[in-house]
Amino acid sequence: MQDLTLPALVIQGFTPPLSLADFRLAAFDMDSTLITIECIDEIADAAGRKAEVAAITEAAMRGEITDFKDSLRRRLALLQGVPATALDGVLNDRLRFNPGARELCVALKAAGLKLVLVSGGFTFFTRYVAAQLGMDYVRSNELEIVDGALTGRLIAQPWGEICDGAEKRRMLLECCEAIGCTSKQAIAVGDGANDLLMMGEAGLSVAFHAKPKVREQAMVAINSGGLEQLLTVLR
C-alpha cells in the first residue's frame, strides 16, 4: 500500500537527469515491484493461511527478519500440501503488472539495456513475467511439486537453492560481467530489504513503493504512481 503522505518522487545524492547512455543493464525485483502482489501470500490464500504467511513476508521485506532464507523456509512449510493448481489460479486471476512496468522495460530495451529479473519468488511466475517484459536474464526459486501438490520445499539449482539478498547481488554482478560492464553501469529496482545488497552495488538504485528502510537508502524513491516515472530521471 502506498503512503500518500510521502512525496511521489524523491531523489537523493545526485541532480537529475542522468544519461541513459551511461547504463547498460537494469535489474528488477518481481513481487510488489514489477507486479502488484506477493505471489507466496496469494498461494497461501489457497491454504487458508494468507494472514500467517503475509505477516512473515511483511516482516522480512521491512528488514525485521534479517535471515531471508529462514523466513522463506518458514513460509514454504506452511504451503505443504497446497495443490499445484493454486499456482495457475494466482497467475491467471491475481497476477497483475504494476503501472508503468511495461512502459519502463520497453524504453530501457529500446535504449539498449539488458534486463534482469532476480526474485526471491518462484520460477512458475518469473517465467511468465520475464516473457511478458522481455527479460534477458532470470534467477528465482523453483518450487518442489510431488503428486500434484507443493511439498513446502525448493529444488536446488546449479547456482544454489534460495535466491536471497546475497544471491540477488551476485546475479547483478554476474550479468554485468557477462555483458562487459561495471555494476556502476547498472540500475537496480526493488521494494524490500532483500533488495538492498543488489541496490547497493548499482550505479542507480530505485525504491518502488518500498519499505522505509529501502526508501531511505535508495537514490530514487517512487512513492506513488507508476514505474515509468523513472524515465523522468533518465535522459
C-alpha positions as CSV (number, residue, x, y, z in Angstrom):
1,M,0.0,0.0,0.0
2,Q,1.4,3.4,-1.0
3,D,1.8,6.1,1.6
4,L,0.1,9.2,0.2
5,T,1.8,11.4,2.8
6,L,5.1,10.9,1.0
7,P,6.3,12.9,-2.0
8,A,5.6,11.0,-5.2
9,L,9.2,11.0,-6.3
10,V,12.3,11.6,-4.1
11,I,15.8,11.9,-5.4
12,Q,18.9,11.7,-3.2
13,G,22.6,12.1,-3.8
14,F,22.5,13.4,-7.4
15,T,21.0,16.1,-9.6
16,P,18.8,14.7,-12.5
17,P,18.7,13.9,-15.2
18,L,21.2,11.1,-15.6
19,S,22.2,10.0,-19.0
20,L,20.5,6.7,-20.0
21,A,23.5,6.1,-22.3
22,D,25.6,5.7,-19.1
23,F,23.8,2.5,-18.2
24,R,24.0,-1.0,-19.8
25,L,21.8,-3.1,-17.5
26,A,18.7,-2.9,-15.3
27,A,17.9,-5.5,-12.6
28,F,14.4,-5.8,-11.2
29,D,12.8,-7.5,-8.2
30,M,9.4,-9.0,-9.1
31,D,6.9,-9.3,-6.3
32,S,5.4,-5.8,-5.3
33,T,7.9,-4.2,-7.8
34,L,7.1,-5.4,-11.3
35,I,3.8,-7.0,-10.2
36,T,1.2,-5.9,-7.7
37,I,1.2,-9.0,-5.5
38,E,3.4,-11.1,-3.3
39,C,2.9,-14.5,-5.0
40,I,3.7,-16.6,-1.9
41,D,1.0,-14.8,0.0
42,E,-1.6,-15.4,-2.7
43,I,-0.6,-19.1,-2.8
44,A,-1.1,-19.3,0.9
45,D,-4.6,-17.9,0.5
46,A,-5.5,-21.2,-1.2
47,A,-4.5,-23.0,2.0
48,G,-6.4,-20.5,4.2
49,R,-3.1,-19.3,5.7
50,K,-2.6,-16.0,3.9
51,A,-2.6,-13.8,7.0
52,E,0.1,-16.0,8.7
53,V,2.4,-16.1,5.6
54,A,1.8,-12.4,4.7
55,A,2.9,-11.4,8.2
56,I,6.2,-13.2,7.8
57,T,6.6,-11.7,4.3
58,E,6.0,-8.2,5.6
59,A,8.5,-8.6,8.4
60,A,11.1,-9.9,6.0
61,M,10.6,-7.1,3.5
62,R,10.8,-4.5,6.2
63,G,14.1,-6.0,7.4
64,E,12.7,-7.0,10.8
65,I,13.5,-10.6,9.9
66,T,17.1,-10.5,8.8
67,D,17.5,-14.1,7.6
68,F,15.6,-14.2,4.3
69,K,16.3,-17.8,3.8
70,D,14.9,-18.8,7.2
71,S,11.8,-16.6,6.6
72,L,11.2,-18.2,3.2
73,R,11.6,-21.7,4.6
74,R,9.1,-20.9,7.3
75,R,6.6,-19.6,4.8
76,L,7.1,-22.6,2.4
77,A,6.5,-25.1,5.2
78,L,3.0,-23.5,5.6
79,L,2.3,-24.3,1.9
80,Q,2.9,-28.0,2.2
81,G,0.0,-29.9,0.6
82,V,-1.3,-26.9,-1.4
83,P,-2.5,-28.2,-4.8
84,A,-0.2,-27.1,-7.7
85,T,-3.3,-25.9,-9.5
86,A,-3.3,-23.0,-7.0
87,L,-0.3,-21.6,-8.9
88,D,-2.4,-21.4,-12.0
89,G,-5.1,-19.6,-10.1
90,V,-2.7,-17.0,-8.8
91,L,-1.1,-16.4,-12.3
92,N,-4.4,-16.2,-14.1
93,D,-6.6,-14.4,-11.6
94,R,-4.4,-12.3,-9.3
95,L,-1.1,-11.5,-11.0
96,R,-1.1,-8.0,-12.5
97,F,1.7,-5.8,-13.6
98,N,2.3,-2.6,-11.7
99,P,1.6,0.6,-13.6
100,G,4.5,1.6,-15.9
101,A,6.3,-1.7,-15.7
102,R,5.8,-2.5,-19.4
103,E,6.5,1.1,-20.5
104,L,9.7,1.3,-18.5
105,C,11.0,-2.1,-19.7
106,V,10.2,-1.2,-23.4
107,A,12.1,2.1,-23.0
108,L,15.1,0.6,-21.4
109,K,15.3,-2.2,-24.0
110,A,15.0,0.4,-26.8
111,A,17.9,2.2,-25.3
112,G,20.0,-1.0,-25.5
113,L,20.0,-2.1,-21.8
114,K,19.9,-5.7,-20.9
115,L,17.1,-6.6,-18.4
116,V,17.5,-8.9,-15.4
117,L,14.7,-10.4,-13.3
118,V,16.0,-11.5,-10.0
119,S,13.5,-12.7,-7.4
120,G,13.0,-14.4,-4.1
121,G,9.8,-15.7,-5.6
122,F,9.2,-18.6,-7.9
123,T,10.1,-19.7,-11.4
124,F,6.4,-20.5,-12.1
125,F,5.7,-16.8,-12.1
126,T,9.1,-15.4,-13.2
127,R,8.9,-17.3,-16.4
128,Y,5.7,-15.6,-17.3
129,V,6.8,-12.1,-16.2
130,A,10.1,-12.4,-18.0
131,A,8.5,-13.4,-21.2
132,Q,6.0,-10.5,-21.0
133,L,8.6,-7.9,-20.3
134,G,11.5,-9.2,-22.5
135,M,13.9,-10.0,-19.7
136,D,17.3,-11.2,-20.8
137,Y,18.4,-12.9,-17.6
138,V,16.3,-14.5,-14.8
139,R,17.0,-16.0,-11.4
140,S,14.4,-17.2,-8.9
141,N,13.4,-20.2,-6.7
142,E,12.0,-23.5,-8.0
143,L,9.1,-25.0,-6.0
144,E,9.1,-28.7,-5.5
145,I,5.9,-30.4,-6.6
146,V,5.2,-34.1,-5.9
147,D,2.0,-35.9,-6.8
148,G,0.3,-32.6,-7.8
149,A,1.0,-30.7,-4.6
150,L,3.6,-28.4,-3.1
151,T,6.0,-30.2,-0.7
152,G,6.9,-27.0,1.2
153,R,10.5,-27.3,-0.2
154,L,12.5,-25.9,-3.1
155,I,14.5,-27.7,-5.7
156,A,18.2,-26.9,-5.7
157,Q,19.5,-25.3,-8.9
158,P,23.1,-25.0,-10.3
159,W,23.6,-21.7,-8.5
160,G,22.0,-22.8,-5.2
161,E,18.7,-23.3,-3.6
162,I,17.4,-19.9,-2.4
163,C,17.7,-16.5,-4.2
164,D,18.1,-14.2,-1.2
165,G,19.7,-10.8,-1.0
166,A,23.3,-12.1,-1.4
167,E,22.2,-14.1,-4.5
168,K,20.5,-11.1,-6.0
169,R,23.7,-9.1,-5.6
170,R,25.7,-12.0,-7.1
171,M,23.3,-12.2,-10.0
172,L,23.7,-8.5,-10.7
173,L,27.5,-8.7,-10.7
174,E,27.5,-11.9,-12.9
175,C,25.2,-10.3,-15.5
176,C,27.3,-7.2,-15.6
177,E,30.4,-9.3,-16.1
178,A,28.6,-11.3,-18.9
179,I,27.9,-8.1,-20.9
180,G,31.2,-6.4,-20.1
181,C,30.1,-3.5,-17.9
182,T,30.6,-2.5,-14.3
183,S,28.0,-2.5,-11.6
184,K,28.0,1.3,-11.7
185,Q,26.5,1.0,-15.2
186,A,23.6,-0.9,-13.7
187,I,20.2,0.2,-12.4
188,A,18.6,-1.9,-9.6
189,V,14.9,-1.6,-8.7
190,G,13.3,-3.2,-5.7
191,D,11.0,-2.7,-2.7
192,G,12.2,-4.9,0.1
193,A,15.1,-5.4,2.5
194,N,16.4,-8.4,0.4
195,D,17.0,-6.0,-2.5
196,L,19.4,-3.7,-0.6
197,L,22.6,-5.6,-1.4
198,M,21.8,-5.6,-5.1
199,M,20.8,-1.9,-5.0
200,G,24.0,-1.0,-3.1
201,E,26.1,-2.3,-6.0
202,A,24.2,-0.4,-8.7
203,G,25.1,2.9,-10.1
204,L,21.4,3.9,-9.7
205,S,19.2,2.4,-7.0
206,V,15.5,2.7,-7.2
207,A,12.9,2.0,-4.5
208,F,9.4,1.4,-5.8
209,H,6.5,1.8,-3.2
210,A,9.1,0.4,-0.9
211,K,9.6,-0.3,2.8
212,P,11.0,2.7,4.8
213,K,14.5,1.1,5.2
214,V,14.7,0.7,1.4
215,R,13.4,4.2,0.6
216,E,16.0,5.7,2.9
217,Q,18.9,4.0,1.1
218,A,17.8,4.4,-2.5
219,M,18.9,7.2,-4.8
220,V,15.4,7.4,-6.3
221,A,12.2,6.6,-4.4
222,I,9.0,6.3,-6.3
223,N,6.4,6.5,-3.6
224,S,3.2,6.8,-5.7
225,G,2.3,6.4,-9.3
226,G,4.0,4.1,-11.8
227,L,7.4,2.8,-12.6
228,E,7.5,4.9,-15.8
229,Q,8.4,7.9,-13.6
230,L,11.9,6.6,-13.5
231,L,12.2,7.8,-17.1
232,T,11.9,11.4,-15.8
233,V,15.3,10.9,-14.1
234,L,16.9,9.5,-17.2
235,R,17.5,11.2,-20.5
